[in-house]
Amino acid sequence: MHRVPLGIHGDGGQMHGGEKITAVSWGGLVRKNSTADSRLLFLILKDSKMVAGTTTLYKAFEVLVWSMAALVTGTHPAHDHEGRLFGPDHHPDRAERAGSPLAPVTPQGQRRVLCGAWTELRGDWLFLRDALGLKHHYGARNTCHLCEATKDGPLAYGDHFGIEGALRQTLVGPFCTGPNAWATKAPVSPLTKLPGFSIWRCMFDIMHTLELGILQRVIPAALQGLMGLPAGKARTAAEASVWPGRSRLARCQAATKAYQDWARSTSVPHSSRVKRVTPRWVKGQFPDISQEHAKAAALRAMLPWVAQLAAARSASAGNCTVARLRARCLLEMAALDGVYSRQPRFLTAEQEKRAKEHCTAALQALAELAKLHPDGPWCLRPKCHALLHIALDSAMQNPRSTHCYQDEDFIGRTKRTYIACHGATAPMRTLQRYCMGTSLMLAAREELLQGKRKAKALQQPSGGPLRGAQRAAMACSASGSDEEGPATQRGRGRPRTARAKGPRGRPRTVRAGAAAPR
């Protein structure tokens, strides 16, 4: 029996005219494949067409849970997702296959039992809230579904960024039933009925938490301090700008040039580079960087550069508390990302210990900066508490192995297909086009594999090496031709070529045994 771990991902997006949709996909986690090979589109729903609340989404999840339960047993189900048995009047084709194995018989006559097992639910915090029906989330006073952290009071998440503390004593159990039913609200999400469901397998995603959360505020806040004032107006070294220029625009242009030089020297891919540092990044009380100006990969690649600048300014600023805390925060975040990067799915005990130390140190420095400057530019967000759970409660699993970068790529491909369809029927047409494209891709891949098997059989037959004429005759017999193999060229063992007409009547050379021109 072969049991394949499976994961579910969900996310939203904006399509025609800013219309919002929800897309859900699933796939195996045994190995890392391309986006097209590792994700299967399950549904696309328009948010405007959903019934108020989560009724429509939950109905779709019932079908998904029913499918996952069938994958656990490895056999075709005997009833539908509502419990109705298959029979002559209700899906007779399914009734005939009920109880039979899902995996077909192999060419060697062996029947492999393939089973699946749900292992993780991925997505941003908004999808987790809607999919699981969480009543403790970023928009409520109780901000976390894994502990009793609040926005204020004695258990405020901003006061507990240590490895040990009061919040660590309030962690929930693995299941959302019994004493921990406070984590969900009625009606209970069907996803909680997944075989082997555990709330700890519905972890926060590090991409949405760090790159598209914390770094969107921390990097512009650091750049605002580093940009400072021109050299002639600054009274101390800590207030002076790192880059020359009298105006903010000139300093931003100098910062852009310095970043591009650094990116080239460190071989940062062009797709992960920020195009320019704009004045909007360092403007306002709490500056931030939107996804329109910098994607998640660009912010992640930019973090080490900003950390190096902050460390250099801290060394030259003397006893400036803000410069010291700023450098510590950025350096520890860069070190945390360095621990997770380029590592396998599971970390060693030493790597997990270093990740915990870097995460807590970075968050504690950020909390001190927020207390020193409550009016900006530093601030704490609920995602800071989510990052703490990622580092402390991943059970030696590398968060980068479950991040949503590839899922976002899949959503982007689905979005391009969706936009190409008519807005009224786009969800259905997108699913149809996806099924057609996937079928054609699998058929082409099967044809390629069969061609490789035939080529391998021709190169190394069981009776020993053959001459060119015999190999050509074998190729003709494999292609279904009753004619004898063509004569070979003298002394070279190559098959004689034939002349055929191309698509426009032009002569085309076709070797014996090759596929006929279409």
N, C-alpha and C positions, 0 to 999 in steps of 0.2 A: 504494500500500500504506500502510495506517495501522497503526502499531504502538502499542499501548496499554501503558504501564507498569503492572505489577500488584504488589500487596503482600499478604503473608500475615501474619495475626495470630493468636496463641493465648494463652489465659489460662485460669486455673482459677477455681472458685467453689464455694461451699457451698450446698447445696439442702436437701432434706427431711432434717430431723434432723441437720444438719451434714454430710451426705454430700457428698463432694468429686467434682467433675466436671472435665473438660477440654473446652473448646470452641475450635474453629478456624474462622476465617472468612478470606475473601479479597475483594479488590475493586480497582478501578482507581484511579489516582492522577493522572489528567489534570487534574481540577478538583475543587474542594471542594464536595461536595453534602451533602444531609442524611444522617443515619445510615442510614435505610432505603434510600436510593438508592446508597450508596457501599460497602455491605458485603453479602456473600453468605455465609450460614451453610453451612459444609462438613460439620462433624461435631460430635457431642456424645457423649462417652464417660464412663461412670462409672469412677472410679479403682478401685473395688472389683471391677469386672468385668474389669479388664485382667489379662492374663497377667503374671507376675512379670517385672520389667524393663521394657523398652520395645518388646516384640514386637508388641503390639496397636497401639500408636501408630505404629510403623514400617510396619505393613501398610496402615494408612490413608494414611500419607504416600506410599506407592507409587502409590496411585490419584491423589493430588494431583499428584505429579510427572509422571505419565502425562498428566494433563489439561493441565498447563502446557506439556509438550512439544508437544501437539497445538495449543495456542494459538500457539506460536512459529511453526509451519509454516502456520497458518491453514487447515488442511484437516482433515477427519474422519480419525481414525486407522484403520489397517487391522488392528490387533491390540489386545488388551487389556493391562492393566497387568502381566500375567505373561508377555507375549510370544506368546501364542497367537493365531493369525490368526483373523479373523472369517470365517465361511463358512456354508453351508446348515445345519450342525448346531450352530453356535456364533454366536448373535446374528445371524441372517440380515438383520435390518433394518439393523444397523450395517455389514454387509458390502456392502449396496447403496449406502450413503453413503460408503464408504471412498474417500478421495482427493478428494472434492468439497469446495468451499469452505465454511467455517463460516458466512460471512455470506450471507444470502439476497439475492435480486435486489431492487433498489429499485423503487418504483412507476414510475420513469422508464425502467426497463429496463436500468439500469446495475448491474454487479456490483462491489461494493467489496470489496477484500481486507482483512479485519481480522485483525490478528495481535496477540499479546500478548507480553510480556517480563517475567520476574520481576525485580524491582529491590530488594526489601527484605523482611526478616523482622522483625516487631515482636512485642514481648511483654516480660514481666518476666524477671528473671534466671533464675528457676526454670524457666520455659518454654523459654528458650534452652538451658539445661542438658539438659533432657529431650529436646527436639526435635533437637538436634544431637549429643547424646551427649558433651558436653564432659567431659573429665577434669580440666580446670583451671577451677575455679569458686569461688564465695564460700565453700563449705564445705571446700575442700581447702587444702593448704599453698600451692600455686601458685594464686593467686586470679584470674588473668586469662587469657582465651583469646586475647587480642590481643598480649600480651607475656609476659615471664618474671617478672612481679612476684610476690613472695611475702609471707607474713605476717610473717616475721622474716628476719634475715640481712642480707647486704650489699645485696640487692635488695628490701628491704622497701618496700612501697608508701608507708608513712608517712614515709619519708625522701626521697622523690623526687617532689616536686610542682612541679618546674620545667619550663619549656618545653624545655630541653635537659638531658640527664642520661644516666646509665648505662642506665636503663630504655628510653629512646628509641632505644637502639641494638639492642634485642632485639625490635623489632616483627616480627610474622609476615608472611608473604607473603599474597597474595590468596586462595590456594586451600589446602584442607585435604588435600593429597596430596603425595607425595614427601617432602622434608625437613621439612615442617610437619605430618606425620601425628600428631605428639604432641598436637595440639589435640583429637582425637577418640579414642574408645575403641571397641573392637569390640563388637557389629557396627556398621559405619559407617551413619550415618543416611541414609535415601534422599534427604533434602533436599539433601545435598551433590551429588546428581546433577542438580539443577535446571539447565537450560540457562543458562549465564552465571553460575553460582553463585560468590560471593566471600564469604569470611568477614567482610570489611569492610562488607558490606551487612547483616550481622547485628549491628547496633550496639546499644548500651545505650539504653534508653528514658529520656528526661530526666524524665518524670513519675514513673516508679518509682524513679529514681535521686535526684533532687533533692527533690521534694515528699514522696514516700512513702518516703524514706530518710534523707537528710541533715537536712532541715528538721524531721522528726519528733523528732530529738535536739537540734538546734542551738537551735530556738526555745524549748523548755522549759528548756534549760540557761541561756539568756539571761534568761528570765523569772525563774528561780530567783535569779539574781544581782541582777536589778533589784528583785525583791521584798524582798530583804534583811531587815533588822531595823527595828522601829519607830524613829521619830526619837529617842525618849528612851533607847533602848538602844544605838544605833549610836555607835561611837567616832569614826569618820571619815565623810566624805561619801560615800566609795565603798561603805560598808556600809549606809547608810541606804536605806530603801525609797522607791521613786518614788511610790508610792500611800499614802495615809493609812490607818490602821487598826491596832489593837493585835494582832488575831489574823490568822492567815493567810487565813482565810475572808473577813474584812472587806477585806483588801487585794486578794484576788481579785475581790471584788464591785466594788471601786473600779476595778480594772484592766478589768473587763468594761464598766463604764460609759464609761471613757475610750476603749476600743476602739470601742464602738458609736458614740460621738460622732465619732471619727475616720473610721469607715466611712461615716457619713452625709455628712460634709463632703467626702469624696473620691469619693462616688458609687460605692462598692463594691456590686455587686449583692447582693440579699438571699440568693440561692442560694449565694454565695461567702463569706458571713460566718460567723464562728465564733459560736455561740450564747452561750457563756459561757466564762470562764477559771476552771477548777476547781482546787481545791487539789491534786488528783492530778497535775496537770501539773508541779508544782514540788516533788514529794515523792519522796524516795529518792535513792540514790547517783547513778544515771544516769536522770534523768526522761525520759519520752517521751510522745508523743501518739499514741494509736491512731486508726484510721480510724473507730471508733465515735464519737469526739468531734469529729473534724475531718477532712474529706475533703481530697483533694489540692488542689482549687481554693481551699479555705478557707485552707490553710497558705500557699499561694502569695500570696494576697491579704493575708495577715497579715504577711508578711515585711517590707514597707516600714515598717509601723508600729513593729515591734520594732527595726528598724534605726535609725529616728529617735530612739527612746528611748535606745538604746545610745550613739548619737552625742552626745546631750545629756548623758548621764551621764559620758561620757568627757571632755567639755569642763569639767564641774564637779568631777571627781574629781582633777584635778591630774595628777601623774605616776604614776598607778596603771597598772601594766602590764596587768593583767587587763582593766580597762575599755577601755584603748586597743586591745588585741587583739580584744576582743569587738566593739567598734564597727567595727573594720576588717573583720572576718570577715563581719558581717551586711551592712554597706554594700556590700562587694564582691559578695556574693551577690545583693543587690537590683539592683546595677548590671548583673550578668551576665544576670539575668532581663529587665532593661530592654532590653538589646541584642537579645535574641531576640524579645521581644514585638512584635506588630504589624508584623513584617517579612515580606517574601515568602519563597518557598521557598529562594532562594539569597541569601547575604549578599555584601556587597561586601568587598574586601580590608581596608578600614579597619574595618568592623564585626567581621570575623573576628579581626583583631589585637586590638581592644579586648576581645572575648570571652575570648581567651586570657589577656590580662593580668589581667582581673577574676577569672577562675577560679583561676589560679595564686596570686594574692594572697590570695583567700579561703581556699583550702586550706592555704596556708602559715601563715596566722594561726591556723586551726583546729588544725593540727599543733603549733604552739607552745603553744596553750592546753592541749592534751592532755598535753604534756610537763610543763607547770607544775603541772597538777592530774591526776596519773595515777589518783587515787581518785575522780574525778568532779568536776563533772558533765559535763565535756567528754571526748569520746572520738572515735576514728577508726573508720570502718567501711570494708569493702571497696568500698562504693558511692562513697566519696570518690575512689578510684582510677578507678572507672567514669566519674565526672563529668569527670575529667581527660581521658579518651579522648574524651568527647563534645565537649569544647571544642577539643581539639588535632587530632582526626582526623576531623572531619566533612566535610572537603574543601569548605569554603565553603557547605555545606548547613545550613539553619536547623534545629536539632533540634526546634523547636516545630512545624515542618511535618510531622513524622513522630511526634509524641507520641501516646500512646494514650488521650487523653481521649475521643475519639469512639468508639474501640474499646470502652472501658469502658462507654460509654452503650449500645452494641449488646449487650454481655454482660448489662447490666442488663435490657434489654428481653427478651432470651432467657431470663433467669432468671425473669421474671414469667410467661412462657408455660410454662416448665418446672414451676414450682410449681403452676400450675393443672391439671396433668396428674397421673395416678396415679403414685406413686413407682416401681412395678414396670415400667411401660412408658413412663416420662416421656421418655427420649431419643428413641425412635421417634416418639411422639406430638408432641413438640416440633418435630421436623423436618417432620412432615406438616402441622402447623398453620402452620409458617413458609412452606412451599411454597404452601399454600392462600392465606394472607394476601398473599404476594408476587404470586401470579397475579391475585388480585382487584384489587390495587392497580395492576398494570400494565394490566389490562383497563379499569379505570375511567379511567386516564390516557389510554389510546388513544381511548376514547370521547369524552373531553373534547377531545382534539386534533382529532378528526374534526368535533366540533361547532364548534370555532373555525374550521376550514377552511371549513365550510359558511357560517358567519356572514360570513366575510371575502369569500366568493364572492358572497353576496347584497348586501353593501354596495358592492362595486366590481366589477360585471360587466364583461366584455370589451367589450360594445357601448355602453358609456356608462351614465350614471345612468338608472335605471328608476323608474317611478311606483310608488306603494304597491301598486296592484292587480297589476301585473306582478311585483313582488317577492314578493307573497303567493302568486301562482300558481306562481312558481319554487320557493317553499318547499314547496308541496303536491307538486310533481313530485319534489322531492328526497326527500320523506318516503314516496314510493311511492303517492300518491293519484292516482286517475284523474279526480277531479272537477275542475271549473274553480275558479279562485280566487274567493274570496268578494268580495262587493261591498264597497266601502270607504265610510267615512263621508264626508259631504259636505265637501270642501275640506280635509280633513286627511290623506288618504292612508293611513288606518289600516285594517287588516283587521277585518271584523266578527267578533265573538267568538261562540263556541258554548257551549252549556250541556251539561255532562256530569256524571255522578254520581261523587261521591267515594267513598272506601273505606267509608263508612257510609251510603250512599244520599243524601247531601246534594249539592245542586247545586254544581258546580265550574266555574269559568270557564277555558276553554282557548282560546288564540289559534290561529288557523289556522297550520298548519305545525309546531306544537309537538308534542311526544311525547304520546301518549295516556296517560291515568292508568292506573296498574297496579291 
